Amino acid sequence: MLKIQQTPYNQHINDCLLKKKEIDLYVKREDVLHQHISGNKFRKLYYNIIAAQAQQHDTLLTFGGAFSNHIAATAAAGKEYGFKTIGVIRGDELGKNLSKTLAENPTLQFAATQGMEFYFVSRKAYREKTQADFIDKLSQSFGRFYLVPEGGTNALAVRGTEEILRPEDMDFDYVCSAIGTGGTIAGIINSSATNQKILGFPALKEDFLNHNIQQYTQKDNWSLVRDYHFGGFGKIDKKLVDFINMVKTLHHLPLDPIYTGKMFYGIIDLIKKDYFPKGSKILAVHTGGLQGREGMNWRLQKKGLPLLKL
């Protein structure tokens, strides 16, 4: 099973705005769990690795985009625990000149160093990744494998993310999490106290998240804040880059531009707008994803935008 390298802790944020608004804000530093398998990816893979070992699999197969945290984490977990790994990657154009792709993409370059084999598919084909016919074709090509869904979300992943909140976290009024596929926040909701309000900050504009979350939880003490995706998944602008860099400088808190940066921006903006009552105690979950900063900087440089501080 995966081994924790550093125990997560709650980092208190000291800020003039928070004092003025009488808000207590902490960040749960799940990003420190493991150097390469951090945050929610560690939690999601934990019980899946145990299941794969119990079923005597020797290969993990999963799906993701070119800069996917999940792809990087799965590759690292496979190497650490003796699995072959196969990444089905969205974008068949990336496979036409693999050496060029790896030179320009730190995420795939890292996954390759961990031994991951890539299978590049068109965006149209990628949309069929959950279809039985598509999975059968993968089995014909690669043989027997343990399938981990895109983003890692399944029942075992939710079981893992239920372990994010600890008994000492039950006195927070609000718990906030960024959302990709919905598995992380579902686990947080399941382990939350009934008096806590769980706020999810989607990193994308799609409408399937309510359905995804409801598959894994029966509780209703949660809601989604949809105003801080910055235009959609992977979208970023100078305002967000400047904010992330400011937080890194002032609070020594590294954030990623896809998930936690947008969530933290949203939390601070809601505090400014008096969304939270005075005296509220807020816990923001840092879900990791810091490996994506280097790849984002490559994209920002091409656009002539400021770079993220690493």
ABEGO torsion letter per residue (X at the ends): XBBBABBBBBBBBBBAAAAAAGBBBBBBBAAAABAABBEAAAAAAAAAAAAAAAAGBABBBBBEBAABAAAAAAAAAAAAAGBBBBBBBBGAAAAABAAAAAAABAAAAAAAAAGBBBBBBBAAAAAAAABAAAAAAAAAAAEBBBBBBBGGBBAAAAAAAAAABBAAAAABABBBBBBBAGAAAAAAAAABBAABBBBBBBABABAAAAAAAAAABABAABBBBAAAAGGEBGBBBAAAAAAAAAAAAAAGBBBBAAAAAAAAAAAAAAAAAGABBBGBBBBBBBAEGAAAAAAAAAAAAAAGBBBBBX
